[in-house]
């Protein structure tokens, strides 16, 4: 670790990312980041699926709909030049629709009734609707 608390290896490019064994770090911290630790404004590099991303981007939760898991669709500035705001909004809207369908009240009630009637043994042989929908998001 160096003086700023970051590993000695940096995540700056595709060549370095190939030899980098550390996963990406989030740029959101309690204190301000050192000047060289941000990747904002750098050109995209590396191959998706082969190299670690340069940074983790946090997408905030949107609490306007209550306690249902829902993500805010405002475009993060860290993605400028990498994808368009329309592509980002389409992705977030798709994820939000899937999350909304996963949290169906009717399915939750039916699964709880099934669990009670089977003395909760259904948890071993039954996959809930929520788990099924969430597995399709990944």
Backbone bond lengths (Angstrom), bond angles and torsions (degrees), N, CA, C in turn:
res aa  C-N    CA-C-N  psi(-1)  N-CA   C-N-CA  omega(-1)  CA-C   N-CA-C  phi
1 X - - - 1.434 - - 1.527 109.38 -
2 X 1.317 115.93 140.84 1.454 119.37 177.02 1.523 110.12 -92.32
3 X 1.329 117.03 -174.22 1.461 122.06 -174.59 1.526 112.67 -64.05
4 X 1.341 118.65 -27.75 1.454 120.94 -178.47 1.524 112.08 -83.78
5 X 1.323 119.19 -6.68 1.447 121.56 -179.80 1.517 113.38 95.14
6 X 1.331 117.83 6.95 1.458 121.60 179.65 1.516 109.02 -102.19
7 X 1.334 116.16 156.43 1.455 120.74 178.16 1.519 111.01 -63.83
8 X 1.329 116.03 158.05 1.457 120.31 -178.85 1.515 111.96 -66.46
9 X 1.322 117.18 -28.95 1.464 120.30 178.33 1.517 108.75 -84.74
10 X 1.315 117.44 135.40 1.460 121.28 179.49 1.509 109.25 -102.98
11 X 1.316 115.15 166.54 1.465 121.40 -179.44 1.519 107.52 -117.71
12 X 1.327 117.27 73.79 1.452 119.23 -173.07 1.517 114.15 -108.13
13 X 1.284 120.69 -22.31 1.456 119.51 -177.09 1.504 112.98 -154.83
14 X 1.335 114.77 175.50 1.463 120.32 -177.01 1.516 111.42 -66.71
15 X 1.333 117.78 -39.98 1.461 119.95 -179.51 1.519 110.49 -64.88
16 X 1.324 116.93 -42.97 1.446 120.24 178.99 1.519 111.16 -72.48
17 X 1.334 116.37 -33.34 1.462 120.17 -179.09 1.518 111.35 -65.83
18 X 1.337 117.31 -31.17 1.457 120.26 179.65 1.518 110.65 -65.52
19 X 1.331 117.04 -35.36 1.453 119.94 -179.72 1.520 112.00 -94.20
20 X 1.327 117.73 -2.63 1.448 122.28 -177.25 1.522 110.03 -79.65
21 X 1.327 116.56 127.70 1.456 119.92 -179.82 1.518 111.72 -102.40
22 X 1.324 118.10 -3.75 1.450 121.45 -178.94 1.523 110.30 -91.67
23 X 1.338 117.29 137.22 1.466 118.63 174.88 1.517 110.22 -70.47
24 X 1.328 118.41 165.22 1.460 120.70 -178.36 1.520 111.14 -66.49
25 X 1.302 115.39 159.07 1.461 120.99 177.41 1.518 109.27 -115.24
26 X 1.300 115.77 156.35 1.460 120.43 177.79 1.518 109.19 -82.84
27 X 1.326 116.55 138.41 1.459 119.49 179.33 1.516 111.58 -81.92
28 X 1.326 117.61 -4.12 1.450 120.72 179.18 1.523 108.86 -87.79
29 X 1.307 116.07 113.50 1.455 120.19 179.85 1.517 109.44 -136.03
30 X 1.315 116.02 175.74 1.452 121.22 -178.61 1.523 110.46 -70.03
31 X 1.321 116.49 -41.47 1.466 119.90 -179.78 1.525 109.88 -104.40
32 X 1.318 115.28 169.16 1.463 120.28 178.69 1.527 109.53 -67.42
33 X 1.315 115.70 145.22 1.457 120.30 -179.70 1.522 111.03 -80.39
34 X 1.315 116.92 151.84 1.464 119.44 173.50 1.526 110.34 -62.61
35 X 1.304 117.09 157.88 1.461 122.29 -174.25 1.528 112.27 -57.55
36 X 1.316 119.73 -43.54 1.458 122.38 -174.88 1.515 114.86 -82.17
37 X 1.329 118.86 -0.70 1.459 120.99 -174.07 1.519 113.56 -89.13
38 X 1.331 118.32 -5.90 1.454 120.34 -177.91 1.516 110.67 -99.41
39 X 1.328 116.13 145.37 1.459 122.00 179.28 1.517 112.24 -107.70
40 X 1.326 117.46 7.88 1.457 121.35 -179.25 1.528 109.81 -63.47
41 X 1.316 116.45 131.41 1.461 121.55 178.44 1.509 114.55 87.76
42 X 1.326 118.51 -3.41 1.464 120.42 177.84 1.519 109.31 -84.73
43 X 1.304 115.61 158.17 1.461 119.09 -179.26 1.528 110.63 -75.31
44 X 1.344 117.78 149.27 1.466 120.12 176.94 1.516 110.68 -64.70
45 X 1.322 116.43 142.90 1.462 120.65 178.37 1.512 108.50 -150.18
46 X 1.313 115.68 164.22 1.451 120.40 179.95 1.520 111.94 89.51
47 X 1.320 114.96 175.31 1.460 122.31 -179.44 1.521 107.81 -119.12
48 X 1.325 115.59 127.61 1.455 120.71 -179.68 1.522 108.87 -62.76
49 X 1.318 116.15 130.94 1.457 121.62 -179.43 1.510 113.63 93.75
50 X 1.336 117.91 -18.39 1.456 120.69 178.86 1.525 112.38 -108.56
51 X 1.315 116.86 -34.96 1.452 121.55 -177.34 1.525 110.15 -114.23
52 X 1.322 115.38 151.34 1.450 119.36 174.09 1.524 109.32 -67.55
53 X 1.330 116.90 149.10 1.468 118.47 174.35 1.529 109.78 -67.46
54 X 1.327 116.27 158.56 1.453 120.09 179.36 1.519 111.54 -69.48
55 X 1.310 116.61 -35.63 1.452 122.35 -176.35 1.512 110.15 -149.07
56 X 1.309 115.71 156.82 1.453 121.40 171.80 1.520 106.65 -96.45
57 X 1.315 116.43 132.29 1.461 120.88 179.98 1.517 108.05 -107.19
58 X 1.307 116.07 128.00 1.453 121.30 -178.22 1.528 109.68 -89.95
59 X 1.315 116.15 125.77 1.461 122.85 174.25 1.524 106.14 -103.47
60 X 1.314 116.44 119.63 1.458 121.46 -174.19 1.520 112.09 -73.68
61 X 1.328 115.89 150.38 1.458 121.90 174.75 1.514 109.30 -76.32
62 X 1.304 115.68 148.48 1.456 122.41 177.35 1.528 107.43 -108.56
63 X 1.319 117.21 115.82 1.458 121.77 -175.08 1.520 112.71 -96.88
64 X 1.332 118.59 9.35 1.463 120.30 -177.67 1.519 112.69 -69.32
65 X 1.337 117.83 -22.69 1.464 120.72 -178.82 1.517 112.60 -93.86
66 X 1.319 117.82 6.67 1.458 120.71 -179.02 1.506 110.81 100.92
67 X 1.323 116.21 -144.93 1.461 120.63 -175.31 1.518 113.75 -90.46
68 X 1.306 118.21 2.71 1.458 121.52 177.54 1.533 108.09 -71.30
69 X 1.325 116.56 133.99 1.456 121.23 179.65 1.527 109.03 -61.73
70 X 1.330 115.67 123.22 1.459 121.77 -174.41 1.522 107.06 -154.18
71 X 1.320 118.66 135.82 1.461 121.92 -178.34 1.515 111.27 -105.19
72 X 1.327 116.05 145.06 1.462 122.73 -179.94 1.522 109.20 -74.11
73 X 1.315 117.76 137.27 1.464 120.77 -173.76 1.522 113.82 -97.74
74 X 1.330 118.23 16.76 1.468 119.32 176.83 1.530 109.24 -72.63
75 X 1.305 115.82 139.52 1.466 122.57 -173.76 1.529 110.14 -76.42
76 X 1.348 118.35 120.22 1.470 120.20 178.06 1.527 110.77 -75.07
77 X 1.323 116.04 138.54 1.461 119.53 -176.16 1.523 112.38 -67.65
78 X 1.332 118.29 -17.83 1.463 120.45 177.79 1.526 112.27 -66.03
79 X 1.329 117.60 -18.34 1.467 121.17 -178.30 1.523 113.43 -95.82
80 X 1.328 117.88 0.67 1.464 120.68 179.52 1.522 110.00 -59.11
81 X 1.325 116.22 131.90 1.446 121.38 179.74 1.514 114.17 84.00
82 X 1.327 117.69 -7.21 1.460 121.12 179.86 1.529 110.78 -104.14
83 X 1.328 116.97 -46.88 1.459 121.74 172.10 1.526 107.34 -137.54
84 X 1.314 115.83 162.41 1.465 119.36 -179.80 1.533 109.34 -84.67
85 X 1.329 117.35 156.70 1.468 119.65 176.90 1.528 113.01 -59.55
86 X 1.321 117.22 -30.80 1.474 120.36 179.23 1.526 110.20 -68.80
87 X 1.336 118.09 -42.56 1.464 121.43 177.56 1.526 110.57 -62.40
88 X 1.325 116.56 -41.45 1.460 120.73 179.73 1.528 110.69 -64.38
89 X 1.324 116.14 -46.27 1.463 119.37 -179.24 1.525 111.32 -64.08
90 X 1.329 117.12 -38.36 1.468 121.13 177.45 1.527 110.31 -61.91
91 X 1.335 117.26 -43.53 1.460 121.90 178.97 1.524 111.01 -63.01
92 X 1.317 117.59 -48.00 1.462 121.44 -178.87 1.522 110.85 -65.54
93 X 1.330 117.99 -40.46 1.468 120.63 177.75 1.523 111.50 -62.45
94 X 1.346 116.53 -39.55 1.463 120.76 178.04 1.532 110.70 -64.53
95 X 1.328 116.82 -44.60 1.465 120.38 178.45 1.525 110.32 -63.61
96 X 1.336 117.45 -42.25 1.459 120.80 -179.78 1.530 112.00 -64.05
97 X 1.337 117.41 -37.77 1.468 120.25 177.61 1.528 110.79 -64.54
98 X 1.324 116.19 -41.07 1.467 119.75 179.30 1.522 111.18 -67.19
99 X 1.327 116.82 -40.36 1.458 119.92 178.19 1.522 111.58 -65.63
100 X 1.326 116.50 -36.71 1.465 120.19 178.37 1.525 110.62 -66.52
101 X 1.331 117.13 -40.73 1.464 118.83 178.52 1.523 111.53 -70.40
102 X 1.338 117.35 -27.03 1.465 120.39 179.28 1.520 111.77 -70.64
103 X 1.311 117.05 -29.34 1.463 119.80 -176.72 1.528 111.59 -96.87
104 X 1.298 116.78 46.38 1.462 123.14 179.44 1.530 109.82 -71.31
105 X 1.331 116.14 126.70 1.469 121.54 179.28 1.530 111.06 -66.08
106 X 1.334 115.74 -40.92 1.470 120.49 -177.98 1.530 110.60 -62.28
107 X 1.336 116.82 -45.55 1.469 120.30 179.53 1.525 110.92 -65.07
108 X 1.320 117.48 -38.72 1.461 120.91 179.60 1.527 111.35 -63.74
109 X 1.333 117.09 -41.53 1.467 120.73 178.83 1.528 110.18 -64.51
110 X 1.336 116.35 -46.09 1.471 119.60 -179.51 1.534 111.32 -62.80
111 X 1.322 117.48 -40.16 1.473 120.32 179.72 1.520 111.37 -68.26
112 X 1.331 118.03 -35.09 1.459 120.39 177.05 1.525 111.28 -69.04
113 X 1.329 116.79 -39.24 1.468 119.68 176.44 1.525 110.26 -63.34
114 X 1.322 116.70 -43.83 1.466 120.50 177.38 1.531 110.81 -60.34
115 X 1.315 117.32 -41.97 1.468 120.78 179.82 1.528 111.01 -63.32
116 X 1.319 116.92 -42.11 1.466 120.14 179.94 1.524 110.95 -66.61
117 X 1.340 116.80 -42.58 1.466 120.13 -179.07 1.528 112.79 -67.05
118 X 1.305 117.78 -26.67 1.469 121.07 -179.07 1.527 112.17 -103.33
119 X 1.326 117.06 15.09 1.463 123.05 -178.56 1.520 110.85 55.45
120 X 1.300 115.95 38.98 1.469 125.59 177.43 1.530 113.80 64.47
121 X 1.337 117.70 13.62 1.460 118.93 174.25 1.528 110.93 -75.39
122 X 1.328 117.17 -16.51 1.464 119.57 178.44 1.525 111.64 -65.18
123 X 1.327 117.09 -19.96 1.463 119.90 177.92 1.523 111.69 -64.81
124 X 1.321 117.46 -22.16 1.463 120.96 179.54 1.524 112.66 -84.01
125 X 1.333 118.20 -31.10 1.461 120.48 -174.97 1.515 114.20 -117.90
126 X 1.321 119.31 -1.03 1.461 122.82 -178.24 1.518 109.13 -119.50
127 X 1.329 116.63 130.43 1.460 121.30 174.95 1.519 108.28 -97.66
128 X 1.316 115.99 126.55 1.464 119.64 -176.54 1.525 110.75 -69.97
129 X 1.315 114.46 159.36 1.471 120.06 178.48 1.523 110.45 -60.79
130 X 1.325 116.82 -39.44 1.459 121.51 179.88 1.535 110.30 -59.81
131 X 1.314 117.08 -46.84 1.468 121.32 179.69 1.515 111.45 -63.68
132 X 1.332 117.57 -39.02 1.458 121.03 179.53 1.521 111.76 -64.29
133 X 1.339 116.92 -45.66 1.455 121.20 -178.24 1.523 110.87 -68.42
134 X 1.336 117.17 -42.19 1.463 120.92 -179.74 1.530 110.37 -64.61
135 X 1.309 118.15 -35.90 1.472 119.96 179.42 1.529 111.52 -65.61
136 X 1.339 117.81 -26.44 1.472 120.40 177.07 1.517 112.60 -76.57
137 X 1.334 117.66 -21.63 1.462 120.25 178.37 1.518 110.05 -71.44
138 X 1.319 117.84 -38.86 1.456 120.77 -179.99 1.487 109.25 -73.04
